[in-house]
Amino acid sequence: MEDIAGKDNNRENFESLFQGYADVVYRLCLYKTSNEDVAHDLTQETFLRLWKTLSSGKEVTKPKQYIYQIARNLIVDYYKSDKAISLDELQEEGFDPRSNESSAEIVSDASILRAAIEALDKEFRDVVYMRFVEGMKVTEIAEILDISENLASVRINRGKEKLQEKFK
């Protein structure tokens, strides 16, 4: 029989992790999917899986890294699933196929930057996002991605250089 104090401890750990990381996970999911509903769903699923892990008694030694990994896996799964988007759905989101405006006039600076980051090689994409969008420190990035701080720093700098080249 499981100890009640253990359940309370799991709940406290979960609540603490949820309070600390829910917004960050949501922003990551929103950034990667560009859809608020999907971002909410993926965030909810991330923390549901975290709760299942904690309540099963498994120890999570690096919770931040574990939470990010769950979210990243869910994002990958989201893109693997077949998703048909209808013209009606696009029009509800503001797309007008009859518009004469150029895409440069429609797209905001944020979406241009997002596209530029997404165009980076994978090794640079995540570190640039974490550093410049989330404002994480190099040590945090290294821990989440399970790489050395030096490698994280090098990837950040190279990714930044590649972004600068795109905007010259």
MDAnalysis code that builds the backbone (N, CA, C; Angstrom):
import MDAnalysis as mda
import numpy as np

u = mda.Universe.empty(504, n_residues=168, atom_resindex=np.repeat(np.arange(168), 3), trajectory=True)
u.add_TopologyAttr("name", ["N", "CA", "C"] * 168)
u.add_TopologyAttr("resid", np.arange(1, 169))
u.add_TopologyAttr("resname", ["MET", "GLU", "ASP", "ILE", "ALA", "GLY", "LYS", "ASP", "ASN", "ASN", "ARG", "GLU", "ASN", "PHE", "GLU", "SER", "LEU", "PHE", "GLN", "GLY", "TYR", "ALA", "ASP", "VAL", "VAL", "TYR", "ARG", "LEU", "CYS", "LEU", "TYR", "LYS", "THR", "SER", "ASN", "GLU", "ASP", "VAL", "ALA", "HIS", "ASP", "LEU", "THR", "GLN", "GLU", "THR", "PHE", "LEU", "ARG", "LEU", "TRP", "LYS", "THR", "LEU", "SER", "SER", "GLY", "LYS", "GLU", "VAL", "THR", "LYS", "PRO", "LYS", "GLN", "TYR", "ILE", "TYR", "GLN", "ILE", "ALA", "ARG", "ASN", "LEU", "ILE", "VAL", "ASP", "TYR", "TYR", "LYS", "SER", "ASP", "LYS", "ALA", "ILE", "SER", "LEU", "ASP", "GLU", "LEU", "GLN", "GLU", "GLU", "GLY", "PHE", "ASP", "PRO", "ARG", "SER", "ASN", "GLU", "SER", "SER", "ALA", "GLU", "ILE", "VAL", "SER", "ASP", "ALA", "SER", "ILE", "LEU", "ARG", "ALA", "ALA", "ILE", "GLU", "ALA", "LEU", "ASP", "LYS", "GLU", "PHE", "ARG", "ASP", "VAL", "VAL", "TYR", "MET", "ARG", "PHE", "VAL", "GLU", "GLY", "MET", "LYS", "VAL", "THR", "GLU", "ILE", "ALA", "GLU", "ILE", "LEU", "ASP", "ILE", "SER", "GLU", "ASN", "LEU", "ALA", "SER", "VAL", "ARG", "ILE", "ASN", "ARG", "GLY", "LYS", "GLU", "LYS", "LEU", "GLN", "GLU", "LYS", "PHE", "LYS"])
u.atoms.positions = np.array([
    [0.836, -1.183, 0.000],
    [0.000, 0.000, 0.000],
    [0.878, 1.243, 0.000],
    [0.553, 2.196, -0.847],
    [1.382, 3.385, -0.989],
    [1.162, 4.336, 0.176],
    [2.233, 4.959, 0.597],
    [2.195, 5.904, 1.699],
    [1.464, 7.183, 1.294],
    [0.551, 7.640, 2.141],
    [-0.201, 8.865, 1.851],
    [0.733, 10.057, 1.769],
    [1.731, 10.094, 2.632],
    [2.696, 11.202, 2.585],
    [3.391, 11.229, 1.229],
    [3.628, 10.048, 0.667],
    [4.239, 9.987, -0.659],
    [3.346, 10.600, -1.714],
    [2.035, 10.338, -1.600],
    [1.081, 10.931, -2.537],
    [1.077, 12.445, -2.406],
    [1.087, 12.940, -1.157],
    [1.119, 14.384, -0.939],
    [2.389, 14.995, -1.513],
    [3.501, 14.279, -1.325],
    [4.775, 14.759, -1.851],
    [4.738, 14.802, -3.373],
    [4.151, 13.773, -4.005],
    [4.004, 13.763, -5.465],
    [3.172, 14.950, -5.926],
    [2.081, 15.202, -5.209],
    [1.196, 16.304, -5.567],
    [1.927, 17.639, -5.427],
    [2.671, 17.795, -4.344],
    [3.430, 19.039, -4.143],
    [4.490, 19.206, -5.227],
    [5.194, 18.125, -5.539],
    [6.202, 18.184, -6.608],
    [5.558, 18.551, -7.940],
    [4.445, 17.899, -8.230],
    [3.755, 18.174, -9.484],
    [3.292, 19.622, -9.540],
    [2.653, 20.089, -8.484],
    [2.156, 21.466, -8.471],
    [3.294, 22.462, -8.636],
    [4.394, 22.196, -7.993],
    [5.565, 23.075, -8.113],
    [6.097, 23.090, -9.546],
    [6.201, 21.920, -10.145],
    [6.677, 21.824, -11.524],
    [5.688, 22.471, -12.488],
    [4.408, 22.266, -12.247],
    [3.390, 22.869, -13.105],
    [3.479, 24.393, -13.029],
    [3.551, 24.921, -11.835],
    [3.652, 26.372, -11.661],
    [4.922, 26.920, -12.324],
    [5.998, 26.174, -12.239],
    [7.272, 26.638, -12.769],
    [7.414, 26.531, -14.281],
    [6.727, 25.553, -14.891],
    [7.002, 25.272, -16.293],
    [5.803, 25.321, -17.240],
    [4.607, 25.455, -16.726],
    [3.427, 25.417, -17.601],
    [3.466, 26.517, -18.667],
    [3.797, 27.730, -18.274],
    [3.840, 28.825, -19.247],
    [4.924, 28.617, -20.292],
    [6.064, 28.116, -19.856],
    [7.180, 27.886, -20.775],
    [6.825, 26.789, -21.775],
    [6.205, 25.727, -21.289],
    [5.804, 24.625, -22.171],
    [4.742, 25.105, -23.150],
    [3.793, 25.889, -22.661],
    [2.754, 26.422, -23.548],
    [3.379, 27.276, -24.652],
    [4.292, 28.174, -24.285],
    [4.934, 29.033, -25.297],
    [5.712, 28.205, -26.315],
    [6.390, 27.164, -25.852],
    [7.109, 26.276, -26.772],
    [6.133, 25.622, -27.739],
    [5.048, 25.098, -27.224],
    [4.047, 24.424, -28.070],
    [3.392, 25.408, -29.028],
    [3.098, 26.607, -28.554],
    [2.502, 27.625, -29.413],
    [3.478, 28.040, -30.506],
    [4.724, 28.213, -30.129],
    [5.764, 28.580, -31.097],
    [5.899, 27.512, -32.176],
    [5.883, 26.268, -31.766],
    [6.099, 25.174, -32.715],
    [4.869, 24.862, -33.563],
    [3.655, 25.123, -33.050],
    [2.444, 24.752, -33.791],
    [1.681, 25.935, -34.361],
    [1.897, 27.125, -33.826],
    [1.171, 28.341, -34.240],
    [-0.340, 28.196, -34.074],
    [-0.752, 27.415, -33.106],
    [-2.170, 27.187, -32.877],
    [-2.412, 27.133, -31.368],
    [-3.185, 28.098, -30.857],
    [-3.405, 28.188, -29.416],
    [-4.090, 26.950, -28.848],
    [-5.103, 26.447, -29.545],
    [-5.813, 25.262, -29.056],
    [-4.891, 24.050, -28.986],
    [-4.114, 23.865, -30.016],
    [-3.175, 22.736, -30.033],
    [-2.129, 22.919, -28.938],
    [-1.641, 24.143, -28.765],
    [-0.645, 24.413, -27.728],
    [-1.209, 24.088, -26.343],
    [-2.458, 24.474, -26.093],
    [-3.095, 24.142, -24.808],
    [-3.204, 22.631, -24.643],
    [-3.634, 21.940, -25.689],
    [-3.774, 20.483, -25.622],
    [-2.434, 19.798, -25.361],
    [-1.401, 20.232, -26.063],
    [-0.080, 19.619, -25.892],
    [0.487, 19.909, -24.506],
    [0.241, 21.108, -24.002],
    [0.700, 21.454, -22.657],
    [-0.011, 20.580, -21.622],
    [-1.313, 20.442, -21.786],
    [-2.084, 19.606, -20.874],
    [-1.592, 18.169, -20.916],
    [-1.359, 17.647, -22.106],
    [-0.880, 16.270, -22.243],
    [0.515, 16.108, -21.644],
    [1.352, 17.120, -21.782],
    [2.695, 17.076, -21.201],
    [2.607, 16.879, -19.695],
    [1.776, 17.680, -19.051],
    [1.687, 17.590, -17.599],
    [0.880, 16.370, -17.133],
    [-0.011, 15.893, -17.952],
    [-0.700, 14.644, -17.634],
    [0.317, 13.501, -17.603],
    [1.192, 13.478, -18.579],
    [2.219, 12.423, -18.617],
    [3.199, 12.565, -17.459],
    [3.522, 13.810, -17.105],
    [4.389, 14.030, -15.941],
    [3.708, 13.500, -14.682],
    [2.415, 13.798, -14.517],
    [1.686, 13.323, -13.346],
    [1.675, 11.803, -13.293],
    [1.433, 11.162, -14.427],
    [1.416, 9.697, -14.460],
    [2.764, 9.135, -14.014],
    [3.835, 9.779, -14.453],
    [5.170, 9.325, -14.070],
    [5.389, 9.495, -12.573],
    [5.068, 10.671, -12.058],
    [5.269, 10.932, -10.628],
    [4.380, 10.041, -9.762],
    [3.125, 9.875, -10.162],
    [2.201, 9.085, -9.351],
    [2.502, 7.582, -9.411],
    [3.248, 7.166, -10.424],
    [3.628, 5.754, -10.498],
    [4.817, 5.438, -9.594],
    [5.389, 6.486, -9.005],
    [6.509, 6.288, -8.093],
    [7.867, 6.396, -8.748],
    [7.903, 6.637, -10.040],
    [9.188, 6.794, -10.723],
    [9.812, 8.117, -10.312],
    [11.114, 8.087, -10.144],
    [11.836, 9.297, -9.757],
    [12.270, 10.049, -11.013],
    [12.047, 11.341, -11.015],
    [12.478, 12.200, -12.116],
    [13.615, 13.052, -11.579],
    [14.838, 12.725, -11.996],
    [15.998, 13.418, -11.431],
    [16.251, 14.780, -12.079],
    [15.872, 14.931, -13.325],
    [16.043, 16.205, -14.023],
    [14.680, 16.627, -14.567],
    [13.847, 17.204, -13.712],
    [12.462, 17.471, -14.119],
    [12.338, 18.437, -15.294],
    [13.142, 19.470, -15.345],
    [13.040, 20.432, -16.446],
    [13.341, 19.740, -17.774],
    [14.395, 18.965, -17.801],
    [14.771, 18.229, -19.004],
    [13.677, 17.230, -19.369],
    [13.126, 16.562, -18.381],
    [12.090, 15.559, -18.611],
    [10.832, 16.204, -19.192],
    [10.421, 17.334, -18.631],
    [9.223, 18.034, -19.104],
    [9.414, 18.500, -20.543],
    [10.567, 19.095, -20.839],
    [10.840, 19.541, -22.205],
    [10.840, 18.375, -23.177],
    [11.395, 17.251, -22.760],
    [11.443, 16.094, -23.650],
    [10.042, 15.581, -23.951],
    [9.186, 15.547, -22.942],
    [7.803, 15.124, -23.177],
    [7.147, 16.066, -24.188],
    [7.280, 17.371, -23.952],
    [6.652, 18.356, -24.845],
    [7.200, 18.230, -26.259],
    [8.504, 18.103, -26.400],
    [9.100, 17.991, -27.742],
    [8.621, 16.732, -28.440],
    [8.503, 15.622, -27.723],
    [8.007, 14.386, -28.326],
    [6.552, 14.539, -28.768],
    [5.750, 15.203, -27.946],
    [4.348, 15.417, -28.309],
    [4.228, 16.305, -29.548],
    [5.090, 17.290, -29.664],
    [5.085, 18.167, -30.847],
    [5.435, 17.364, -32.091],
    [6.430, 16.510, -31.976],
    [6.814, 15.654, -33.108],
    [5.639, 14.754, -33.489],
    [5.000, 14.153, -32.486],
    [3.840, 13.297, -32.753],
    [2.716, 14.082, -33.422],
    [2.517, 15.308, -32.982],
    [1.480, 16.163, -33.569],
    [1.724, 16.343, -35.069],
    [2.957, 16.600, -35.446],
    [3.258, 16.805, -36.857],
    [3.263, 15.516, -37.672],
    [3.418, 14.389, -37.013],
    [3.366, 13.116, -37.724],
    [1.937, 12.716, -38.080],
    [0.975, 13.182, -37.280],
    [-0.417, 12.810, -37.542],
    [-0.937, 13.565, -38.760],
    [-1.873, 12.959, -39.455],
    [-2.462, 13.600, -40.628],
    [-3.427, 14.674, -40.174],
    [-3.230, 15.874, -40.701],
    [-4.106, 16.975, -40.358],
    [-4.532, 17.660, -41.647],
    [-5.803, 17.586, -41.950],
    [-6.324, 18.284, -43.116],
    [-6.879, 19.624, -42.655],
    [-6.485, 20.687, -43.318],
    [-6.971, 22.013, -42.985],
    [-7.847, 22.484, -44.135],
    [-9.053, 22.847, -43.789],
    [-9.973, 23.283, -44.830],
    [-9.787, 24.773, -45.105],
    [-10.234, 25.208, -46.270],
    [-10.188, 26.622, -46.621],
    [-11.040, 27.426, -45.653],
    [-12.155, 26.858, -45.199],
    [-13.008, 27.543, -44.231],
    [-12.244, 27.841, -42.935],
    [-11.488, 26.847, -42.459],
    [-10.707, 27.049, -41.240],
    [-9.669, 28.152, -41.439],
    [-9.015, 28.160, -42.594],
    [-8.025, 29.199, -42.871],
    [-8.674, 30.580, -42.911],
    [-9.848, 30.669, -43.507],
    [-10.537, 31.956, -43.580],
    [-10.986, 32.420, -42.198],
    [-11.359, 31.479, -41.326],
    [-11.725, 31.836, -39.957],
    [-10.536, 32.436, -39.219],
    [-9.346, 32.003, -39.572],
    [-8.134, 32.523, -38.941],
    [-7.630, 33.792, -39.606],
    [-8.343, 34.296, -40.617],
    [-7.966, 35.572, -41.209],
    [-7.377, 35.497, -42.601],
    [-7.228, 34.304, -43.133],
    [-6.675, 34.168, -44.480],
    [-7.733, 34.553, -45.508],
    [-7.357, 35.429, -46.436],
    [-8.288, 35.842, -47.494],
    [-7.631, 35.548, -48.839],
    [-8.093, 34.518, -49.551],
    [-7.462, 34.153, -50.813],
    [-7.633, 35.218, -51.898],
    [-8.569, 36.140, -51.723],
    [-8.797, 37.190, -52.723],
    [-7.959, 38.436, -52.442],
    [-7.234, 38.414, -51.366],
    [-6.465, 39.590, -50.967],
    [-5.354, 39.877, -51.971],
    [-5.160, 41.147, -52.273],
    [-4.089, 41.563, -53.183],
    [-2.829, 41.961, -52.432],
    [-2.893, 41.942, -51.109],
    [-1.729, 42.332, -50.322],
    [-0.636, 41.282, -50.481],
    [0.596, 41.736, -50.491],
    [1.704, 40.787, -50.584],
    [1.879, 40.103, -49.229],
    [2.494, 38.948, -49.232],
    [2.683, 38.235, -47.985],
    [3.576, 39.016, -47.028],
    [4.482, 39.831, -47.554],
    [5.342, 40.639, -46.685],
    [4.523, 41.656, -45.904],
    [3.420, 42.124, -46.458],
    [2.567, 43.076, -45.756],
    [1.696, 42.379, -44.722],
    [1.408, 41.121, -44.928],
    [0.527, 40.376, -44.031],
    [1.297, 39.823, -42.831],
    [2.494, 39.342, -43.082],
    [3.269, 38.648, -42.058],
    [3.915, 39.647, -41.101],
    [3.776, 39.408, -39.825],
    [4.378, 40.291, -38.827],
    [5.862, 39.973, -38.666],
    [6.569, 40.900, -38.014],
    [7.989, 40.686, -37.759],
    [8.224, 39.414, -36.957],
    [7.331, 39.140, -36.015],
    [7.496, 37.944, -35.189],
    [7.410, 36.672, -36.018],
    [6.495, 36.645, -36.955],
    [6.369, 35.425, -37.754],
    [7.524, 35.292, -38.737],
    [8.078, 36.422, -39.174],
    [9.263, 36.370, -40.031],
    [10.435, 35.776, -39.255],
    [10.605, 36.253, -38.024],
    [11.675, 35.730, -37.186],
    [11.449, 34.253, -36.885],
    [10.220, 33.888, -36.604],
    [9.893, 32.486, -36.334],
    [10.264, 31.615, -37.522],
    [9.909, 32.076, -38.700],
    [10.235, 31.316, -39.911],
    [11.746, 31.196, -40.087],
    [12.455, 32.265, -39.781],
    [13.910, 32.232, -39.905],
    [14.519, 31.240, -38.919],
    [14.004, 31.223, -37.704],
    [14.500, 30.267, -36.709],
    [14.174, 28.842, -37.142],
    [12.969, 28.628, -37.637],
    [12.562, 27.295, -38.085],
    [13.393, 26.820, -39.280],
    [13.928, 27.758, -40.056],
    [14.736, 27.395, -41.218],
    [16.157, 26.993, -40.833],
    [16.549, 27.275, -39.596],
    [17.876, 26.890, -39.140],
    [17.982, 25.375, -39.065],
    [19.203, 24.880, -39.154],
    [19.429, 23.452, -38.936],
    [18.964, 23.092, -37.527],
    [18.526, 21.859, -37.342],
    [17.971, 21.429, -36.054],
    [18.925, 21.681, -34.898],
    [20.214, 21.499, -35.120],
    [21.168, 21.677, -34.022],
    [21.200, 23.108, -33.498],
    [20.787, 24.073, -34.327],
    [20.769, 25.476, -33.912],
    [19.372, 25.938, -33.507],
    [18.355, 25.355, -34.090],
    [16.974, 25.815, -33.920],
    [16.542, 25.858, -32.456],
    [16.688, 24.748, -31.754],
    [16.212, 24.675, -30.371],
    [17.011, 25.583, -29.442],
    [18.330, 25.608, -29.605],
    [19.131, 26.447, -28.710],
    [18.850, 27.930, -28.928],
    [18.656, 28.346, -30.170],
    [18.349, 29.753, -30.454],
    [16.982, 30.104, -29.869],
    [16.016, 29.232, -30.038],
    [14.688, 29.469, -29.465],
    [14.785, 29.606, -27.948],
    [15.424, 28.645, -27.315],
    [15.501, 28.654, -25.852],
    [16.239, 29.887, -25.324],
    [17.299, 30.277, -26.022],
    [18.107, 31.400, -25.553],
    [17.425, 32.737, -25.792],
    [16.928, 32.959, -27.008],
    [16.459, 34.287, -27.372],
    [14.948, 34.480, -27.262],
    [14.174, 33.414, -27.333],
    [12.727, 33.554, -27.161],
    [12.357, 33.310, -25.700],
    [12.897, 32.233, -25.118],
    [12.580, 31.913, -23.724],
    [13.504, 32.609, -22.730],
    [14.653, 33.107, -23.199],
    [15.572, 33.811, -22.308],
    [16.297, 32.905, -21.328],
    [16.473, 31.645, -21.713],
    [17.148, 30.697, -20.825],
    [18.646, 30.933, -20.826],
    [19.265, 30.529, -19.737],
    [20.715, 30.610, -19.611],
    [21.340, 29.401, -20.306],
    [22.606, 29.556, -20.668],
    [23.323, 28.480, -21.356],
    [23.320, 27.213, -20.514],
    [23.471, 27.346, -19.210],
    [23.488, 26.163, -18.342],
    [22.156, 25.420, -18.393],
    [21.049, 26.156, -18.426],
    [19.734, 25.525, -18.501],
    [19.556, 24.804, -19.832],
    [19.965, 25.456, -20.908],
    [19.839, 24.861, -22.245],
    [20.647, 23.571, -22.321],
    [21.866, 23.627, -21.814],
    [22.736, 22.448, -21.839],
    [22.103, 21.299, -21.060],
    [21.516, 21.611, -19.918],
    [20.889, 20.576, -19.098],
    [19.680, 19.973, -19.807],
    [18.843, 20.811, -20.387],
    [17.632, 20.323, -21.058],
    [17.974, 19.443, -22.248],
    [18.955, 19.865, -23.037],
    [19.321, 19.115, -24.237],
    [20.351, 18.023, -23.967],
    [20.804, 17.964, -22.728],
    [21.792, 16.970, -22.321],
    [23.064, 17.058, -23.168],
    [23.572, 18.298, -23.265],
    [24.832, 18.565, -23.965],
    [25.699, 19.411, -23.046],
    [26.958, 19.571, -23.393],
    [27.840, 20.384, -22.556],
    [27.490, 21.865, -22.708],
    [27.845, 22.647, -21.703],
    [27.604, 24.087, -21.759],
    [28.384, 24.709, -22.924],
    [29.575, 24.214, -23.154],
    [30.389, 24.733, -24.246],
    [29.701, 24.486, -25.589],
    [29.193, 23.293, -25.797],
    [28.506, 22.978, -27.050],
    [27.244, 23.826, -27.197],
    [26.513, 24.008, -26.111],
    [25.314, 24.849, -26.164],
    [25.689, 26.277, -26.560],
    [26.737, 26.801, -25.973],
    [27.189, 28.162, -26.269],
    [27.634, 28.302, -27.727],
    [28.355, 27.325, -28.204],
    [28.812, 27.345, -29.602],
    [27.610, 27.315, -30.549],
    [26.644, 26.454, -30.268],
    [25.459, 26.362, -31.131],
    [24.645, 27.657, -31.098],
    [24.543, 28.265, -29.939],
    [23.825, 29.543, -29.837],
    [24.502, 30.591, -30.714],
    [25.806, 30.699, -30.585],
    [26.530, 31.709, -31.363],
    [26.468, 31.440, -32.864],
    [26.628, 30.209, -33.248],
    [26.556, 29.879, -34.680],
    [25.136, 30.082, -35.223],
    [24.144, 29.708, -34.437],
    [22.758, 29.927, -34.840],
    [22.461, 31.410, -34.985],
    [22.959, 32.199, -34.068],
    [22.776, 33.654, -34.127],
    [23.439, 34.228, -35.374],
    [24.625, 33.747, -35.685],
    [25.324, 34.205, -36.903],
    [24.524, 33.848, -38.149],
    [23.977, 32.653, -38.175],
    [23.184, 32.228, -39.339],
    [21.918, 33.078, -39.475],
    [21.294, 33.433, -38.370],
    [20.136, 34.317, -38.411],
    [20.519, 35.698, -38.950],
    [21.648, 36.216, -38.472],
    [22.104, 37.512, -38.936],
    [22.374, 37.510, -40.431],
    [22.912, 36.416, -40.940],
    [23.153, 36.305, -42.388],
    [21.858, 36.373, -43.170],
    [20.795, 35.787, -42.633],
    [19.505, 35.779, -43.331],
    [18.892, 37.171, -43.420],
    [19.236, 38.041, -42.472],
    [18.641, 39.371, -42.437],
    [19.555, 40.459, -42.977],
    [20.648, 40.089, -43.592],
    [21.547, 41.092, -44.203],
    [21.018, 41.527, -45.532],
])
